[in-house]
């Protein structure tokens, strides 16, 4: 009869027994074993009451090689995650090698017996993060669950010679990885005697085959694993494996939150219950904006979400309860979508052009500009004017998603005397071309690539005042003040008569500075 080495989950030798209530652990309970944190509901002091949630969460802290290490049964615990509800352990590799002395196949590995688990155990083999991994050139391995009548998964690895092998490839040539189902709390692994290296003569260059359930992300096949014992020796005959853990004394959060037995484990006021994704049961997590231990009263603490500077570099971050809020300096507005501080056009664009006309917007611009200084960002103001005149964003996409700068498109149109092509239709339909050309020339001056050639904000304000009065009426009477101007500007300003112009082209005004004595300005 063929010999089978049955490898079970020593981590769950004991069925999880939950205490009568979710008591608060004592402050004397140790929360570290060596370099590994041991957060509640886990504990390493079984003789101290309430250090863990129950027997299923008890670990031992043992000294090996002069270093303290946590264990669950025979499995060393590498780390515990409360957020992901996982435990990473070192699982034992099953080896099957050809002995040249006896000319037969022999098993080696940590266990030579059956270790039975229990459905009430907190632990399940993670079906998402683990794979049944088989290595060899003539290997057929079987993984089966507890009753051997349910899940049976096979792993096959073959090769003819070492030249067949490719580093990093694990699809059957020298290596295979097989997905596993949910709800596995116990399994056993064995090699099929009918397929072994002694029969195929592959033992001459590949004497051993290996099988193990291990964390997929930690494995990368190497051709050396076939001709040497490097795979087995990497972790001393062990490999990382992930367990999903949960509280399994009830089926789901809906039942657990009723707390009929008084054992509901999510004790933090800022915690929440989450259904287990691997078999029945539930876990506890901190709600968004909080972190810590949801299994303890007050265990979920507000996160300082400004700590990692999540807001724009030219903005400000204010931590709030359970969140954060980004803001920008005066004159800019925060965009949550792009996480940037952009010029604030809401003061201008908030007035609907179709309802109130460009004249009202110009009055608002004047009022806004009067609050700016000579050191204000003239270029950004020019971009705002472009957005109003063209109805487009500063950066647009054209053909195959190629980005185009609105300012470059505008300046090109001005140079070619094609201003009419870039103006938005409802603006052209309401205002005179003289007014629009005046605004376009002003935008052009503000967008000059040489900063020294740009006007001061005082000059911009003077020109906007001129255009504002022009937009009211080209022959407005001296001393007359519009209601909108009175409300926005306040104190009455002198009003001038204007000489109506027949307009001008972009070429004629290309190098024209802002000059109060120009024929296009108030006299």
MARBA-656889 format. One line per 2 residues: number of its first residue (from 1); for each residue y, z, x of C-alpha. Coordinates in Angstrom, 2 decimals, decimal comma. Layout:
<pts>
NUM = Y/Z/X | ...
</pts>
This chain:
<pts>
1 = 0,00/0,00/0,00 | 3,36/-0,99/1,36
3 = 5,54/1,85/2,50 | 8,91/2,14/0,78
5 = 11,81/4,16/2,04 | 13,74/5,32/-0,96
7 = 17,40/6,09/-0,35 | 19,17/8,05/-3,07
9 = 22,51/9,70/-3,49 | 22,35/13,01/-1,72
11 = 25,96/13,47/-2,77 | 24,78/14,19/-6,29
13 = 21,68/16,28/-5,73 | 23,14/18,84/-8,08
15 = 24,21/17,96/-11,59 | 27,83/18,72/-12,30
17 = 28,18/22,00/-14,15 | 31,67/22,66/-15,51
19 = 33,13/26,12/-15,86 | 33,98/27,68/-19,22
21 = 37,66/26,90/-18,82 | 40,24/25,14/-16,66
23 = 41,36/28,22/-14,72 | 44,08/28,10/-12,08
25 = 42,58/28,24/-8,56 | 43,33/31,16/-6,30
27 = 45,91/30,80/-3,52 | 43,33/32,01/-0,99
29 = 41,19/28,89/-1,49 | 41,17/26,65/1,60
31 = 42,61/23,19/1,01 | 41,71/21,54/4,30
33 = 38,50/21,00/6,25 | 39,22/19,60/9,69
35 = 41,59/16,68/9,12 | 40,54/16,10/5,50
37 = 42,59/17,45/2,58 | 40,55/19,11/-0,17
39 = 42,70/18,98/-3,32 | 41,74/20,76/-6,54
41 = 39,53/20,05/-8,59 | 37,48/19,95/-5,36
43 = 36,83/23,08/-3,33 | 35,06/24,29/-0,17
45 = 34,84/28,01/-1,04 | 32,01/28,34/-3,58
47 = 32,01/32,12/-3,26 | 35,64/32,39/-4,40
49 = 36,02/31,98/-8,19 | 37,85/28,90/-9,50
51 = 38,37/27,20/-6,11 | 36,89/24,10/-7,72
53 = 36,62/22,84/-11,29 | 32,85/23,23/-11,22
55 = 29,68/22,97/-9,17 | 29,90/19,16/-9,16
57 = 33,17/19,40/-7,22 | 31,97/21,92/-4,62
59 = 31,89/20,66/-1,02 | 30,77/22,34/2,18
61 = 32,85/22,54/5,35 | 30,56/22,31/8,37
63 = 31,23/22,28/12,10 | 29,60/19,33/13,87
65 = 30,35/18,44/17,45 | 33,01/21,13/17,53
67 = 34,88/19,54/14,58 | 35,03/20,80/10,99
69 = 33,88/18,13/8,51 | 33,50/18,26/4,70
71 = 30,15/17,30/3,19 | 28,65/16,82/-0,21
73 = 24,96/17,29/0,40 | 24,09/15,15/3,43
75 = 27,03/12,78/2,98 | 30,14/13,32/5,08
77 = 33,36/13,07/3,05 | 36,10/11,01/4,72
79 = 38,85/11,41/2,13 | 39,55/12,22/-1,51
81 = 42,07/10,41/-3,70 | 43,47/12,03/-6,84
83 = 45,51/8,95/-7,74 | 42,55/6,56/-7,62
85 = 39,90/9,14/-8,51 | 37,72/8,11/-5,56
87 = 35,81/9,79/-2,74 | 35,05/7,88/0,46
89 = 31,85/9,01/2,18 | 29,56/7,80/4,96
91 = 26,37/6,36/3,45 | 23,18/6,02/5,46
93 = 21,99/2,58/6,59 | 18,36/1,68/5,94
95 = 16,77/-0,16/8,90 | 13,56/-2,19/9,04
97 = 12,53/-3,18/12,58 | 9,62/-4,85/14,34
99 = 7,81/-2,60/16,83 | 6,41/-4,73/19,64
101 = 4,02/-1,96/20,70 | 2,35/-1,59/17,31
103 = 3,14/-5,16/16,28 | 4,23/-3,90/12,87
105 = 7,40/-3,29/10,86 | 8,82/0,24/10,77
107 = 11,54/1,90/8,73 | 14,24/4,11/10,15
109 = 17,04/5,97/8,44 | 18,26/9,37/7,37
111 = 16,04/9,91/4,33 | 12,37/9,54/3,61
113 = 12,25/10,90/0,08 | 13,58/10,42/-3,44
115 = 16,89/12,15/-4,30 | 17,49/12,35/-8,00
117 = 20,95/12,50/-9,53 | 22,09/13,37/-13,03
119 = 24,22/11,61/-15,68 | 26,44/14,71/-15,83
121 = 27,39/14,31/-12,16 | 31,09/13,47/-11,57
123 = 30,16/10,62/-9,20 | 29,34/6,97/-9,79
125 = 28,87/4,28/-7,12 | 32,03/2,15/-7,32
127 = 31,07/-1,26/-8,66 | 34,49/-2,65/-7,71
129 = 34,81/-1,52/-4,10 | 31,19/-1,56/-2,91
131 = 28,64/-4,30/-2,24 | 24,90/-4,19/-1,58
133 = 24,92/-5,55/1,97 | 21,84/-6,97/3,71
135 = 21,72/-8,18/7,34 | 18,87/-10,02/9,08
137 = 17,15/-13,34/9,67 | 14,11/-12,73/7,48
139 = 15,12/-9,98/5,08 | 14,57/-9,37/1,37
141 = 15,87/-5,99/0,16 | 15,83/-4,42/-3,29
143 = 18,29/-1,98/-4,86 | 17,18/-0,34/-8,12
145 = 18,57/2,40/-10,33 | 16,97/5,70/-11,31
147 = 14,27/4,73/-13,79 | 13,41/1,44/-12,00
149 = 13,27/-0,28/-15,38 | 16,98/-1,05/-15,60
151 = 18,99/-2,63/-12,81 | 17,18/-4,39/-9,96
153 = 19,37/-6,22/-7,44 | 18,13/-8,27/-4,51
155 = 19,79/-9,11/-1,22 | 18,49/-12,00/0,89
157 = 19,49/-12,85/4,46 | 17,85/-15,60/6,52
159 = 18,46/-17,73/9,59 | 16,49/-20,04/11,91
161 = 18,25/-19,17/15,13 | 21,43/-17,59/16,43
163 = 23,30/-20,88/16,35 | 23,16/-20,76/12,52
165 = 25,39/-17,68/12,45 | 29,14/-17,66/11,86
167 = 31,32/-14,60/12,44 | 33,00/-13,46/9,22
169 = 30,62/-15,42/6,95 | 28,31/-13,44/4,67
171 = 26,85/-15,80/2,10 | 23,12/-15,76/2,96
173 = 22,90/-16,98/6,57 | 22,26/-13,79/8,51
175 = 24,08/-11,73/5,92 | 24,51/-11,35/2,16
177 = 26,60/-9,15/-0,14 | 25,67/-8,57/-3,78
179 = 27,84/-7,04/-6,51 | 26,50/-4,00/-8,33
181 = 26,90/-2,87/-11,95 | 28,75/0,12/-13,38
183 = 27,28/3,53/-14,23 | 25,05/3,95/-11,16
185 = 24,71/7,64/-10,25 | 21,41/7,22/-8,39
187 = 19,73/4,31/-6,64 | 17,01/3,57/-4,12
189 = 16,74/0,83/-1,52 | 13,64/-0,76/-0,05
191 = 12,55/-3,86/1,88 | 9,84/-6,16/0,58
193 = 6,85/-6,19/2,93 | 5,98/-9,74/1,96
195 = 9,10/-10,91/3,79 | 9,55/-9,54/7,30
197 = 10,43/-10,68/10,81 | 6,90/-10,25/12,17
199 = 5,61/-13,06/9,97 | 8,44/-15,49/10,75
201 = 8,55/-14,82/14,49 | 12,29/-14,20/14,18
203 = 11,68/-10,80/15,76 | 12,04/-12,51/19,14
205 = 15,81/-12,78/18,64 | 16,32/-10,62/15,53
207 = 14,06/-7,57/15,61 | 15,81/-5,56/12,85
209 = 17,06/-5,97/9,30 | 19,52/-3,64/7,57
211 = 20,42/-2,76/3,99 | 23,20/-0,47/2,72
213 = 25,59/-0,03/-0,18 | 28,97/0,02/1,53
215 = 32,70/-0,49/1,03 | 33,26/-4,26/1,02
217 = 36,74/-4,16/2,55 | 35,41/-2,32/5,62
219 = 32,83/-4,96/6,49 | 33,14/-8,16/8,50
221 = 29,96/-9,83/9,65 | 29,43/-10,41/13,37
223 = 26,67/-12,56/14,88 | 26,02/-9,65/17,27
225 = 24,60/-7,67/14,34 | 21,52/-9,93/14,40
227 = 20,53/-9,71/18,06 | 21,70/-6,12/18,74
229 = 21,90/-2,74/16,99 | 25,69/-2,83/16,93
231 = 25,94/-2,67/13,13 | 23,77/0,45/12,93
233 = 25,48/2,11/15,88 | 29,08/1,57/14,71
235 = 29,12/4,68/12,50 | 26,01/6,32/13,95
237 = 23,64/4,84/11,38 | 26,17/5,17/8,55
239 = 28,74/3,02/6,78 | 31,70/3,81/4,45
241 = 30,99/3,87/0,70 | 33,24/4,64/-2,30
243 = 32,39/6,86/-5,26 | 34,39/6,82/-8,50
245 = 34,64/10,35/-9,82 | 35,68/11,68/-13,19
247 = 35,31/14,68/-15,46 | 32,23/13,89/-17,49
249 = 31,91/16,86/-19,86 | 33,43/14,71/-22,58
251 = 33,34/11,01/-23,41 | 37,02/10,04/-23,39
253 = 40,63/11,17/-23,39 | 40,80/11,09/-27,18
255 = 38,12/13,77/-27,34 | 39,27/15,68/-24,25
257 = 42,86/16,09/-25,46 | 41,64/17,84/-28,61
259 = 40,57/20,60/-26,18 | 38,06/22,08/-28,58
261 = 36,15/23,73/-25,73 | 39,27/24,86/-23,84
263 = 38,29/22,88/-20,74 | 40,88/20,09/-20,83
265 = 41,70/19,53/-17,16 | 45,07/17,71/-17,21
267 = 47,25/20,81/-16,92 | 50,52/19,43/-15,52
269 = 53,25/18,88/-18,12 | 54,09/15,61/-16,36
271 = 50,48/14,48/-16,19 | 48,45/12,22/-18,44
273 = 44,83/11,56/-19,30 | 43,19/8,26/-18,28
275 = 39,76/7,08/-19,44 | 37,20/6,55/-16,69
277 = 36,66/2,90/-15,76 | 33,13/3,58/-14,53
279 = 31,03/5,24/-17,25 | 32,10/7,88/-19,76
281 = 34,60/10,59/-18,90 | 38,27/10,88/-17,97
283 = 40,65/11,45/-15,06 | 44,16/12,87/-14,82
285 = 47,18/11,13/-13,29 | 50,85/11,98/-12,89
287 = 53,17/9,97/-15,12 | 55,46/7,29/-13,67
289 = 58,12/8,75/-11,38 | 56,04/11,83/-10,54
291 = 53,44/12,59/-7,90 | 51,22/15,51/-6,96
293 = 48,23/17,19/-8,55 | 47,91/16,66/-12,33
295 = 45,02/19,15/-12,49 | 47,38/22,07/-11,75
297 = 50,13/23,54/-13,97 | 53,40/22,09/-12,65
299 = 51,42/20,04/-10,14 | 53,23/16,73/-10,82
301 = 56,62/16,78/-9,09 | 59,52/14,39/-9,51
303 = 59,51/11,70/-6,83 | 62,71/11,09/-4,88
305 = 62,57/7,36/-5,47 | 65,67/6,82/-3,32
307 = 63,83/8,05/-0,23 | 62,63/4,58/0,80
309 = 65,96/2,87/0,00 | 64,70/0,67/-2,87
311 = 68,20/-0,51/-3,88 | 70,24/-3,30/-2,22
313 = 71,62/-2,47/1,23 | 75,18/-2,82/-0,07
315 = 74,45/-0,74/-3,18 | 73,81/2,88/-4,11
317 = 70,69/4,71/-5,31 | 70,71/7,74/-7,60
319 = 67,46/9,60/-8,18 | 66,81/10,49/-11,82
321 = 64,11/12,57/-13,48 | 61,06/10,36/-13,39
323 = 62,92/7,35/-12,02 | 65,97/6,02/-10,17
325 = 69,12/4,04/-10,87 | 70,71/1,41/-8,61
327 = 74,41/0,60/-8,72 | 76,91/-1,47/-6,72
329 = 80,45/-1,04/-5,43 | 83,42/-2,06/-7,53
331 = 83,57/-5,77/-8,17 | 79,81/-6,27/-8,05
333 = 77,03/-5,84/-10,56 | 73,41/-4,82/-10,00
335 = 70,70/-7,37/-10,87 | 67,41/-5,64/-11,60
337 = 65,48/-8,91/-11,50 | 66,51/-9,86/-7,97
339 = 67,41/-6,34/-6,77 | 70,77/-7,57/-5,45
341 = 74,46/-6,80/-5,88 | 76,19/-9,90/-7,24
343 = 79,86/-10,62/-8,08 | 80,64/-9,00/-11,44
345 = 81,68/-11,79/-13,76 | 81,12/-9,78/-16,92
347 = 84,83/-8,92/-17,20 | 85,58/-12,63/-17,35
349 = 82,55/-14,21/-18,88 | 82,26/-11,49/-21,51
351 = 84,87/-13,37/-23,48 | 83,26/-16,38/-25,14
353 = 85,00/-19,57/-24,12 | 83,98/-21,32/-27,31
355 = 85,66/-18,66/-29,47 | 88,79/-17,66/-27,58
357 = 89,49/-20,54/-25,21 | 90,14/-20,71/-21,50
359 = 93,69/-19,38/-21,90 | 92,46/-15,89/-22,87
361 = 90,09/-15,90/-19,89 | 92,92/-16,79/-17,51
363 = 94,97/-13,86/-18,86 | 92,02/-11,55/-18,21
365 = 91,61/-12,97/-14,70 | 95,29/-12,30/-13,99
367 = 94,95/-8,74/-15,22 | 91,87/-8,26/-13,04
369 = 93,40/-9,89/-9,93 | 96,44/-7,63/-10,15
371 = 94,12/-4,71/-9,44 | 92,76/-6,34/-6,24
373 = 94,17/-6,10/-2,74 | 94,85/-8,70/-0,02
375 = 91,58/-7,69/1,57 | 89,51/-8,45/-1,51
377 = 86,75/-11,05/-1,32 | 88,66/-14,27/-2,05
379 = 85,58/-16,40/-1,51 | 83,63/-14,49/-4,18
381 = 86,54/-14,98/-6,58 | 86,37/-18,71/-5,93
383 = 82,69/-18,65/-6,86 | 83,57/-16,90/-10,14
385 = 86,05/-19,67/-10,97 | 83,31/-22,23/-10,31
387 = 80,92/-20,45/-12,67 | 83,56/-20,60/-15,44
389 = 84,49/-24,25/-14,85 | 80,94/-25,57/-14,42
391 = 78,85/-23,17/-16,51 | 76,34/-23,00/-13,64
393 = 74,94/-20,31/-11,33 | 76,13/-20,10/-7,70
395 = 72,70/-21,25/-6,49 | 70,94/-23,91/-8,54
397 = 67,64/-25,73/-8,25 | 67,37/-29,50/-8,30
399 = 64,35/-31,76/-7,91 | 61,14/-30,15/-6,65
401 = 62,86/-26,77/-6,77 | 65,16/-27,61/-3,83
403 = 68,03/-25,08/-3,77 | 71,60/-26,44/-3,89
405 = 74,80/-24,48/-3,42 | 77,20/-24,76/-6,36
407 = 80,20/-24,49/-4,03 | 78,96/-27,42/-1,90
409 = 78,36/-29,56/-4,99 | 81,83/-28,72/-6,28
411 = 83,62/-29,44/-2,99 | 81,77/-32,74/-2,71
413 = 82,88/-33,72/-6,23 | 86,48/-32,77/-5,42
415 = 86,43/-34,88/-2,27 | 85,15/-37,89/-4,24
417 = 87,67/-37,29/-7,03 | 84,79/-36,66/-9,45
419 = 85,88/-33,31/-10,84 | 85,17/-34,44/-14,39
421 = 81,47/-34,80/-13,52 | 80,97/-31,11/-12,74
423 = 83,08/-29,51/-15,49 | 81,19/-27,98/-18,41
425 = 81,72/-29,96/-21,63 | 83,19/-27,24/-23,87
427 = 85,85/-26,47/-21,24 | 86,86/-30,13/-20,95
429 = 87,11/-30,36/-24,72 | 89,55/-27,47/-25,11
431 = 91,93/-27,55/-22,16 | 94,20/-30,11/-20,49
433 = 93,07/-31,73/-17,27 | 96,26/-30,46/-15,63
435 = 95,18/-26,89/-16,23 | 91,59/-27,60/-15,16
437 = 92,72/-29,41/-12,01 | 94,95/-26,45/-11,18
439 = 92,03/-24,05/-11,47 | 89,81/-26,41/-9,48
441 = 92,37/-26,63/-6,67 | 92,66/-22,86/-6,65
443 = 88,87/-22,51/-6,41 | 88,82/-25,05/-3,60
445 = 91,38/-23,03/-1,61 | 89,37/-19,83/-2,12
447 = 86,18/-21,55/-0,93 | 87,63/-22,86/2,32
449 = 84,95/-22,38/4,99 | 87,62/-21,11/7,41
451 = 88,59/-17,65/6,25 | 92,07/-17,91/7,82
453 = 92,88/-20,86/5,57 | 92,10/-19,00/2,36
455 = 95,03/-17,62/0,33 | 95,73/-13,94/-0,06
457 = 94,90/-12,36/-3,41 | 98,66/-12,00/-4,03
459 = 99,02/-15,78/-3,79 | 95,98/-16,21/-6,04
461 = 97,59/-13,91/-8,61 | 100,86/-15,89/-8,51
463 = 99,01/-19,16/-9,08 | 96,97/-17,68/-11,92
465 = 100,18/-16,46/-13,55 | 101,54/-19,97/-13,39
467 = 98,36/-21,46/-14,87 | 98,24/-18,78/-17,54
469 = 101,70/-19,67/-18,78 | 100,90/-23,36/-18,54
471 = 97,81/-22,81/-20,71 | 99,89/-21,04/-23,38
473 = 102,20/-24,09/-23,75 | 103,87/-26,41/-21,21
475 = 107,33/-25,96/-22,85 | 107,11/-22,29/-23,78
477 = 110,51/-20,73/-24,52 | 112,10/-18,32/-22,07
479 = 111,55/-14,66/-22,97 | 108,56/-15,26/-25,23
481 = 105,49/-13,12/-24,59 | 102,04/-13,63/-26,10
483 = 100,28/-10,82/-27,88 | 97,27/-11,04/-25,52
485 = 99,60/-10,81/-22,48 | 101,39/-7,81/-23,93
487 = 98,12/-5,98/-24,54 | 96,59/-6,74/-21,15
489 = 99,51/-6,79/-18,73 | 101,67/-4,22/-20,46
491 = 105,29/-4,50/-19,36 | 106,97/-7,79/-20,22
493 = 107,20/-10,27/-17,35 | 109,78/-13,06/-17,12
495 = 108,57/-16,32/-18,63 | 109,66/-19,65/-17,21
497 = 110,03/-23,13/-18,53 | 107,66/-25,74/-17,17
499 = 108,07/-29,37/-16,45 | 105,08/-31,15/-17,93
501 = 103,20/-33,09/-15,31 | 101,10/-36,20/-15,70
503 = 98,36/-34,66/-13,53 | 97,09/-35,35/-10,05
505 = 93,94/-36,39/-8,27 | 91,75/-34,34/-5,96
507 = 92,64/-36,55/-2,99 | 96,39/-36,02/-3,50
509 = 95,96/-32,26/-3,55 | 93,22/-31,93/-0,96
511 = 95,38/-30,17/1,63 | 98,04/-28,85/-0,72
513 = 98,73/-25,12/-0,05 | 99,65/-22,68/-2,77
515 = 103,43/-23,18/-2,82 | 105,70/-21,68/-5,53
517 = 108,21/-24,50/-4,92 | 105,68/-27,22/-5,79
519 = 106,43/-29,47/-8,77 | 103,27/-28,07/-10,34
521 = 104,55/-24,50/-10,30 | 106,99/-22,79/-12,64
523 = 110,66/-23,52/-12,12
</pts>
